[in-house]
Amino acid sequence: QVQLVESGGGLVQAGGSLRLSCAASGRTFSPYVMGWFRQAPGKERDFVARITWSGGSTVHADSVKDRFTISRDSAKNTVYLQMNSLKREDTGVYYCAAGNSYRPGLWLERGYDYWGQGTQVTVSS
């Protein structure tokens, strides 16, 4: 079983930065992909970014492109989300996810097998 634990959320003013971390543990942790999703109050959970574990190939949602960067440290089994130039609309609970194998639709929740509990990000004006 894989466990994912997010950290790094908090309250930040618009224009500020935060770095989220997601530490993974499990006897044989070797995912195909890891991703970040977020859920704003009253809305569905949306894709933010994903990275392939082996090759490090990344994809970012258009809404965060050029502001957020996903990265990973394989030695630490940790994935990061660097968030710059934060906007009020970035507010929400951010979830880390891991997928065991390739499947179509890695921007969808069904592309992932394990989920963290989430960390709250609040951007104030």
Secondary structure, DSSP 4 states (H G I P E B T S, - for coil): --EEEEE--EEEETT--EEEEEEEE-TT---SEEEEEEE-TTS-EEEEEEEETTT--EEE-TTTTTTEEEEEEGGGTEEEEEE-S--GGG-EEEEEEEESS--S-TTSGGG-SEE---EEEEEE-
